[in-house]
């Protein structure tokens, strides 16, 4: 009874920590481009009843010809997460906070499910609590849960799908309808995630699960889910361009990317391999012992992870955001490894857990630390090597307790003060964010800066104007042309330049890559310049 009380207390404590890390300062960073897209489409749902890419004034990402239909209905993503934001707007009104709130809530609910799922799989309170600890202090996971994007809903639905699936395996056929509903909801949130999740469940049910009593009902559920998914598959005309060319070099590149980024930020695979080698040498046995009760759950998690990695090896999407739903399962596996190796060495286990939570030493920077310790290294070389050590949790705590200024915020604040309703603003990037925050302005989202026009305002985003030159070959088949320098010189001659005290960095602050993510306002870079047409 005392152990159960302690477990409940620690679980509640971890949930309280999760609430702080997820919700604190949620609206401080302005919505970056992808979030602005979701927010603007959600506003159009409130206005038109469906995610419409044209609101009567502005197009949302019109440079994607297949992104919308004849009535401007959005086709580039499934719609469920847009409706979640629209519901938030109806209840809370339109704001940065209400844009992110639905996904922050589902992110918190994901952490709740992590506890019960880990306990269901391994039947150990220690594994369940450690899983929650790793998930709730994972800065990559938390950052994605704070986005006005499908990530939080996707993670929640995948965890719920697996939890309900495990109920089905216990011969509880009544849960099949709920499993089907959750799988359908996942498909209409992100069909790219649905495929490997559905595939992993299907393979596990007919390969590793030996019970045949539910086969007919399970097959019927699968058929119904596929039939429910077909309308969107046909309507959206999912393009094969997202599939990699099935060449060894490409597959190797995609596979290597996944292993590299997951090892670097989520699950320190190479550290665990070293741990296994040391343990085997110490015990003079290479066979890895797994308790009989743990084997079914371990097989399922490994199969689930393997199917997902295989899928994303084929699909040409090398961005960590697409693996967000994998993070909780990797943390459950990580927690199980900790309990397996350190249950009798609690001090060492606690020290390593702290190392995992507060630093990136186990994930990435240990080799740099070892190299820095070599006598042959100079003082300057050691300083550079030590810069590889990061303290993401502490940096994140700084972020949520301080104000952050980015280029979108600066642009929005300036135009709110100086632009008149009906004015036109030309910008190479962050157009979706401006469409959301400044709906009374006409936003020209000319990503290649090749339309030679002279609107009232031009927002100069140096990276997106100059660096797009390197993307020209990829986009010229759509009829795009690069801007010429004469046009830029003419802008500078005909416009008044306003330099605003906000850094002209690439993105407002996206979560995908911790090497890019800004935990504090960037200093020492060029500022955003906004050109005002001289009357």
C-alpha positions in Angstrom: 0.0 0.0 0.0 2.9 2.3 0.9 4.6 1.7 -2.4 1.4 2.4 -4.3 1.0 5.7 -2.4 4.6 6.6 -3.1 4.1 5.8 -6.8 1.0 8.0 -7.0 2.7 10.8 -5.2 5.7 10.8 -7.6 3.5 10.5 -10.6 1.5 13.5 -9.6 4.7 15.4 -8.9 6.0 14.6 -12.4 2.7 15.7 -13.9 3.0 19.0 -12.1 6.5 19.4 -13.5 5.2 18.6 -16.9 2.5 21.2 -16.6 5.1 23.9 -15.8 7.4 22.9 -18.6 4.7 22.7 -21.2 2.5 25.6 -20.3 4.9 28.2 -18.8 5.3 31.2 -21.2 3.4 29.3 -23.9 2.6 32.4 -25.8 5.8 34.3 -25.6 7.4 33.1 -28.8 5.3 34.3 -31.8 4.0 31.6 -34.2 6.7 30.6 -36.8 5.8 29.9 -40.4 4.3 26.3 -40.0 2.4 27.3 -36.9 1.1 30.4 -38.7 -0.2 28.2 -41.5 -2.1 26.0 -39.1 -3.5 29.0 -37.2 -4.6 30.8 -40.3 -6.4 27.7 -41.7 -8.1 27.2 -38.3 -9.4 30.8 -38.5 -10.8 30.1 -41.9 -12.6 27.0 -40.5 -14.3 29.3 -38.0 -15.2 31.7 -40.9 -16.0 29.2 -43.8 -16.5 25.8 -42.0 -13.5 24.2 -43.6 -9.8 24.9 -43.9 -9.8 27.3 -46.9 -6.4 28.5 -48.2 -7.9 31.8 -49.5 -9.7 34.0 -47.0 -10.7 36.7 -49.5 -7.6 38.7 -49.0 -4.6 36.3 -48.6 -3.5 33.0 -49.9 -1.8 30.6 -47.6 1.3 29.1 -49.2 0.1 29.6 -52.8 3.6 28.3 -54.1 2.3 24.8 -53.6 0.0 24.3 -56.6 -1.4 21.0 -55.3 -1.9 22.4 -51.8 -5.6 23.4 -52.4 -8.6 22.5 -54.5 -10.8 24.4 -56.9 -12.7 26.0 -53.9 -9.5 26.7 -52.1 -10.0 23.8 -49.8 -6.7 22.7 -48.2 -5.4 19.4 -49.4 -1.8 19.4 -48.3 -2.5 18.0 -44.8 -5.4 16.1 -43.2 -7.7 18.4 -41.4 -8.3 17.1 -37.8 -5.6 19.2 -36.1 -6.9 22.3 -37.8 -10.4 21.7 -36.3 -8.8 21.3 -32.9 -7.3 24.8 -33.2 -10.6 26.2 -34.6 -12.5 24.8 -31.5 -9.9 26.5 -29.3 -10.6 29.8 -31.1 -14.3 29.4 -30.6 -13.8 28.9 -26.9 -10.8 31.1 -26.1 -10.6 33.5 -29.0 -7.8 34.0 -31.4 -4.3 34.3 -29.9 -0.9 32.7 -29.8 -1.9 30.9 -26.5 -5.2 29.5 -27.9 -3.4 28.4 -31.0 -1.0 26.2 -29.1 -3.3 25.3 -26.2 -4.9 22.2 -27.8 -1.5 20.6 -28.5 -0.2 21.5 -25.1 -3.2 19.7 -23.6 -2.7 16.6 -25.7 1.0 16.7 -25.0 0.3 16.6 -21.3 -2.2 13.8 -21.9 0.5 11.9 -23.8 2.7 12.0 -20.7 -0.2 10.6 -18.6 -0.6 7.7 -21.1 3.2 7.1 -21.0 2.9 6.1 -17.4 0.0 3.7 -17.8 1.4 2.3 -21.1 4.9 1.6 -19.5 3.2 0.0 -16.5 1.0 -2.1 -18.8 4.0 -3.3 -20.9 6.5 -4.0 -18.1 4.3 -4.2 -15.0 6.9 -2.2 -13.0 6.2 1.1 -11.2 9.9 2.0 -11.5 9.8 1.7 -15.3 6.6 3.7 -15.5 7.9 6.5 -13.3 11.2 6.7 -15.1 9.5 6.7 -18.5 7.4 9.8 -17.4 10.6 11.4 -15.9 12.5 11.0 -19.2 9.5 12.2 -21.3 8.6 15.2 -19.2 12.2 16.5 -19.1 12.9 15.8 -22.8 13.3 19.2 -24.3 12.8 18.0 -27.9 9.5 16.4 -26.9 8.3 19.3 -24.8 9.2 21.8 -27.5 7.1 19.9 -30.1 4.2 19.7 -27.6 4.2 23.5 -27.4 3.7 24.0 -31.2 0.5 25.0 -33.0 1.0 21.9 -35.2 -0.2 18.3 -35.2 2.7 17.0 -33.2 1.0 16.9 -29.8 -2.2 15.4 -31.1 -0.2 12.9 -33.1 1.8 11.7 -30.1 -1.4 11.4 -28.0 -3.2 9.4 -30.6 -0.3 7.0 -31.2 0.0 6.3 -27.5 -3.7 5.9 -27.1 -3.8 3.5 -30.1 -1.1 1.3 -28.6 -2.7 1.4 -25.1 -6.1 0.3 -26.5 -4.4 -2.3 -28.8 -2.9 -3.9 -25.7 -6.4 -4.1 -24.3 -7.6 -5.8 -27.4 -4.8 -8.4 -27.1 -6.3 -9.4 -23.7 -9.3 -10.7 -25.7 -11.3 -7.6 -25.0 -13.0 -7.4 -28.4 -15.2 -4.5 -27.2 -12.1 -2.2 -27.5 -11.8 -2.9 -31.3 -14.2 -0.2 -32.2 -12.3 2.3 -30.1 -9.0 1.1 -31.7 -10.5 1.7 -35.1 -11.8 5.1 -34.2 -8.3 6.2 -32.9 -6.5 4.8 -35.9 -8.9 6.8 -38.2 -8.3 9.9 -36.1 -4.6 9.4 -36.4 -4.9 9.0 -40.2 -6.8 12.3 -40.4 -4.1 14.0 -38.2 -1.1 12.7 -40.1 -1.3 10.0 -42.7 2.5 9.7 -42.8 2.5 8.5 -39.1 -0.6 6.3 -39.6 1.1 4.0 -42.1 4.0 2.7 -39.8 1.8 2.7 -36.7 -1.0 0.7 -38.4 1.7 -1.5 -40.1 3.4 -2.3 -36.7 0.1 -3.2 -35.1 -0.9 -5.4 -38.1 2.5 -7.2 -38.1 2.5 -7.8 -34.4 -1.1 -9.1 -34.3 -0.5 -11.7 -36.9 3.2 -12.6 -36.3 4.0 -12.3 -32.6 0.5 -12.6 -31.2 -0.5 -16.3 -31.3 -4.1 -15.8 -30.2 -6.5 -16.4 -33.1 -9.8 -15.8 -31.4 -9.9 -12.2 -32.5 -8.6 -12.6 -36.0 -11.9 -12.1 -37.9 -13.0 -9.1 -35.8 -9.5 -7.6 -36.1 -9.4 -8.0 -39.9 -12.9 -6.4 -40.1 -11.7 -3.5 -38.0 -8.7 -3.0 -40.3 -10.9 -3.1 -43.4 -13.2 -0.5 -41.9 -10.3 1.8 -41.1 -8.9 1.5 -44.6 -12.3 2.3 -46.1 -12.6 5.3 -43.9 -9.1 6.5 -44.9 -9.7 6.0 -48.7 -11.7 9.3 -49.2 -8.8 11.5 -48.1 -6.2 9.4 -49.9 -8.2 9.9 -53.1 -9.1 13.5 -52.5 -5.7 14.7 -51.4 -3.9 12.9 -54.2 -0.9 12.1 -52.0 2.2 12.7 -54.1 4.8 10.0 -54.7 7.5 12.8 -54.5 7.8 12.1 -50.8 9.1 8.6 -51.4 12.8 8.2 -51.7 14.4 6.7 -54.8 15.0 3.1 -53.7 18.7 3.3 -54.1 21.1 2.0 -51.5 22.9 5.3 -51.1 19.6 7.2 -50.5 18.3 4.5 -48.1 21.6 4.5 -46.2 21.4 8.3 -46.0 17.8 8.3 -44.6 18.6 5.5 -42.2 21.8 7.1 -41.0 20.0 10.4 -40.4 17.4 8.7 -38.1 20.0 6.8 -36.1 22.1 9.9 -35.8 19.4 12.4 -34.6 17.6 9.9 -32.3 21.0 9.0 -30.7 22.0 12.7 -30.4 18.8 14.0 -28.9 16.5 11.2 -27.7 17.9 7.8 -27.1 21.7 7.4 -26.7 22.0 4.1 -28.6 25.8 4.1 -28.7 26.1 4.7 -25.0 23.8 1.8 -24.3 25.9 -0.4 -26.7 29.0 0.5 -24.6 27.1 -0.2 -21.4 26.1 -3.7 -22.8 29.7 -4.5 -23.8 31.0 -3.5 -20.3 28.3 -5.5 -18.6 29.0 -8.5 -20.7 32.7 -8.4 -20.0 32.1 -8.0 -16.3 29.6 -10.9 -16.2 31.7 -13.0 -18.7 28.6 -13.6 -20.8 27.4 -12.0 -24.0 23.8 -13.3 -23.7 21.5 -10.6 -22.6 19.1 -11.9 -20.0 15.5 -10.7 -20.2 12.9 -11.6 -17.6 10.1 -13.8 -19.0 7.5 -11.3 -18.1 9.3 -8.5 -19.9 9.8 -10.4 -23.2 6.4 -9.7 -24.8 6.5 -6.0 -24.1 10.1 -5.7 -25.2 9.4 -7.5 -28.5 6.5 -5.2 -29.2 8.4 -2.0 -28.5 11.4 -3.1 -30.6 9.1 -4.2 -33.4 7.2 -0.9 -33.3 10.4 1.2 -33.4 11.9 -1.0 -36.2 8.8 -0.7 -38.4 8.8 3.1 -38.0 12.5 3.4 -38.8 12.1 1.2 -41.8 9.2 3.3 -43.1 11.1 6.6 -42.6 14.1 5.1 -44.3 12.0 4.8 -47.5 10.1 8.1 -47.1 12.2 11.2 -47.9 11.5 13.2 -44.8 14.8 13.8 -42.9 13.4 16.0 -40.1 13.1 15.0 -36.5 9.5 16.3 -36.2 8.2 13.3 -38.1 9.5 10.9 -35.4 7.9 12.7 -32.4 5.5 9.9 -31.8 8.5 7.6 -31.4 10.0 9.6 -28.5 7.7 8.2 -25.7 8.4 4.6 -26.8 12.2 5.2 -26.8 11.8 6.7 -23.3 9.9 3.6 -22.1 12.7 1.4 -23.5 15.3 3.7 -21.9 13.5 3.4 -18.6 13.4 -0.4 -18.9 17.2 -0.5 -19.6 17.8 1.6 -16.5 15.8 -0.7 -14.3 17.4 -3.7 -15.9 21.0 -2.6 -15.3 20.8 -0.4 -12.3 18.0 -1.8 -10.0 20.7 -2.9 -7.6 23.0 0.1 -8.1 20.6 2.9 -7.3 23.2 5.6 -6.7 25.0 4.9 -10.0 21.6 4.7 -11.8 20.4 8.0 -10.3 23.6 9.7 -11.3 23.3 8.5 -14.8 19.7 9.4 -15.0 20.6 13.0 -13.9 23.3 13.0 -16.6 20.7 12.0 -19.2 18.2 14.6 -18.0 20.5 17.7 -17.5 23.2 17.2 -20.1 23.9 15.7 -23.5 27.0 13.9 -22.4 25.6 10.4 -22.9 23.9 11.3 -26.1 26.6 13.3 -27.9 29.3 15.1 -26.2 31.2 12.3 -24.3 33.7 11.8 -27.1 34.4 15.5 -27.2 35.0 15.5 -23.4 37.5 12.6 -23.8 39.3 14.4 -26.6 39.4 17.6 -24.6 41.2 15.7 -21.8 44.1 14.6 -24.1 47.4 16.3 -23.1 48.1 17.2 -26.7 45.2 19.6 -26.8 45.8 23.3 -26.4 43.7 25.5 -24.2 41.8 27.0 -27.1 41.1 23.5 -28.6 39.8 22.4 -25.2 37.4 25.4 -25.0 36.0 24.6 -28.5 35.5 20.9 -27.6 33.8 21.7 -24.4 31.3 23.8 -26.2 29.8 20.6 -27.4 28.4 19.9 -23.9 24.9 21.3 -23.7 22.5 21.6 -20.8 19.2 21.7 -22.6 16.9 21.5 -19.6 18.6 24.4 -17.9 18.6 26.4 -21.1 14.9 25.7 -21.6 14.1 26.8 -18.0 15.8 30.1 -18.9 13.7 30.4 -22.1 10.3 29.9 -20.3 11.2 32.4 -17.6 12.5 35.2 -19.9 11.2 37.2 -22.9 12.2 36.1 -26.3 12.3 38.4 -29.4 12.3 37.1 -32.9 11.9 38.5 -36.4 8.2 37.7 -36.7 7.4 39.5 -33.4 9.4 42.5 -34.5 7.7 42.6 -38.0 4.2 42.2 -36.6 4.7 44.9 -33.9 6.1 47.3 -36.4 3.4 46.8 -39.0 0.7 47.0 -36.4 2.0 50.4 -35.5 2.7 51.8 -39.0 0.7 50.0 -41.7 -2.8 50.9 -42.7 -5.6 48.5 -43.3 -5.5 47.4 -46.9 -1.8 48.0 -47.3 0.2 45.3 -49.1 3.3 43.7 -47.5 5.8 41.7 -49.5 7.8 39.1 -47.6 9.9 36.1 -48.6 9.2 34.0 -45.5 7.0 34.0 -42.4 4.1 35.0 -44.6 1.7 32.6 -42.9 2.5 34.1 -39.5 1.8 37.6 -40.9 -1.5 36.4 -42.4 -2.5 35.2 -39.0 -1.4 38.2 -36.9 -2.3 40.9 -39.5 -5.5 39.7 -41.3 -6.3 43.2 -42.5 -3.2 43.5 -44.6 -2.5 41.9 -48.0 0.5 39.6 -47.6 2.5 38.9 -50.8 4.2 35.7 -50.1 6.6 35.7 -53.0 9.1 33.2 -51.7 11.5 33.8 -54.6 11.2 37.5 -54.6 10.9 37.5 -58.3 7.6 39.5 -58.8 8.9 43.0 -59.7 6.2 45.0 -57.9 6.5 47.8 -55.4 3.9 47.5 -52.6 3.6 49.7 -49.6 5.9 47.5 -47.4 8.7 45.1 -48.1 10.1 43.0 -45.3 13.7 42.0 -46.0 14.5 38.6 -44.7 18.1 38.1 -45.8 18.4 34.4 -45.5 15.2 33.6 -47.4 15.9 36.0 -50.2 19.5 35.1 -50.8 19.6 31.5 -49.8 16.6 30.6 -52.0 19.1 30.9 -54.9 20.3 27.4 -54.0 16.7 26.0 -54.2 16.1 27.4 -57.7 16.9 24.2 -59.5 14.3 22.3 -57.4 11.5 24.8 -58.1 12.1 26.1 -61.6 9.9 23.4 -63.1 7.0 25.3 -61.5 7.8 28.4 -63.5 9.7 30.3 -60.8 12.5 32.7 -61.7 15.1 34.2 -59.5 15.0 37.9 -58.7 17.6 40.1 -60.3 19.9 42.6 -58.6 18.5 45.6 -60.5 15.1 45.0 -58.7 16.8 45.0 -55.3 18.7 48.2 -56.2 15.4 49.8 -57.3 13.7 48.9 -54.0 16.5 50.5 -52.0 16.2 53.6 -54.2 12.4 54.0 -53.9 11.9 52.9 -50.3 12.8 54.2 -46.8 14.6 51.5 -44.8 13.5 50.9 -41.2 15.9 48.8 -39.2 14.0 47.3 -36.2 15.8 45.9 -33.1 14.9 42.3 -33.8 17.4 39.7 -35.2 17.0 38.7 -38.8 17.5 34.9 -38.1 16.1 32.1 -40.3 13.0 31.1 -38.2 11.2 32.8 -35.3 12.0 29.7 -33.2 11.2 26.3 -34.5 11.7 23.1 -32.4 13.1 20.6 -34.8 16.8 20.8 -34.3 18.2 21.8 -30.9 21.4 23.0 -32.6 19.2 25.7 -34.2 16.5 26.3 -31.5 17.1 29.6 -29.7 16.7 29.5 -25.9 17.2 33.2 -25.7 17.1 36.2 -28.0 19.9 36.2 -30.5 22.4 39.0 -30.2 25.2 40.1 -32.5 23.5 39.5 -35.9 22.0 41.8 -38.5 18.5 43.2 -37.6 15.3 42.9 -39.7 14.9 45.7 -42.2 11.5 46.8 -43.3 11.2 49.0 -46.4 8.4 51.6 -46.6 7.5 52.9 -50.0 8.3 56.6 -50.2 5.2 58.5 -51.3 
